[in-house]
Amino acid sequence: MSIEFWKKLKSEAEQLIKSEPLLSSYVHTCILAHHNFETALGFILSNKLADEVMGSLTIKEMFEQCYLLHPEISEAAMFDIQAVFNRDPAVHSNLTVLLNFKGFQSIQVHRLANQLWKLGRKDLALFLQSRNSEVFSLDIHPAAHIGQGVMFDHATGIVVGETAVIENNVSIMQSVTLGGTGNEAGDRHPKVREGVMIGAGAKILGNIEIGEGAKIGAGSVVLNDVPPHVTVVGVPAKIVGKPRCQSPCETMQQNFLED
């Protein structure tokens, strides 16, 4: 998958240069100057995160080592790009997601922070969390688990707590919180199962489960488990129907009145 996906990205980059010459140098530096997807991704992310204290080369080396030792992490990034491309009607190329979409980019930064956290390098992981928050305007704890094919649409204001789990193929809109209910310790954050879509501004609080294929309406406050394949909405959230498809994350249909 990696080689074919990289070829497609390079083809899209060459087409972009032809259609928009002013982006020629930028696209060449970010894409065409690299030999594979992993080095291009690491270059893009490291330049986003670098500041006057932590330079881009140091951060880039962390990404490249991570991708070398854990190829499943860069593979997950490809699935994330394809998820955004397939679900967002505003997206017309995979390259656009890679270069411009902060929801995608922030998830990839988290993947590195999560790996460092697992290795016991918690201070470095927390540094990346902080930079991720400052640059992309969201906050994901390094210990949180995020699967592949995940889409953070717009992304601004998303908060994901330490023991939260987001499984494969989930779509989350802006200003969503996967948080706790107080200062309790231990396993205290939501578990979001595959196929779920969470509408803008929803707050999901506590160690609760959002069942497979469920839909959470915009602005809802969810305090209890949500069964699979139902639509909930309100404050507090209540079941109001069932999504029209098995995986609401794919259709992104946010009008709960149609369920």
Secondary structure as UniProt FT lines:
FT   HELIX           2..19
FT   HELIX           21..23
FT   HELIX           24..27
FT   HELIX           28..32
FT   HELIX           37..49
FT   HELIX           56..69
FT   HELIX           71..87
FT   TURN            89..90
FT   HELIX           94..100
FT   HELIX           102..118
FT   TURN            119..120
FT   HELIX           122..136
FT   STRAND          139..140
FT   TURN            142..143
FT   STRAND          145..146
FT   STRAND          151..152
FT   TURN            156..157
FT   STRAND          159..160
FT   TURN            162..163
FT   STRAND          165..166
FT   STRAND          171..172
FT   TURN            174..175
FT   STRAND          177..179
FT   STRAND          191..192
FT   TURN            194..195
FT   STRAND          197..198
FT   TURN            200..201
FT   STRAND          203..205
FT   STRAND          209..210
FT   TURN            212..213
FT   STRAND          215..216
FT   TURN            218..219
FT   STRAND          221..222
FT   TURN            228..229
FT   STRAND          231..233
FT   TURN            234..237
FT   STRAND          238..241
FT   HELIX           248..251
FT   HELIX           256..258
//
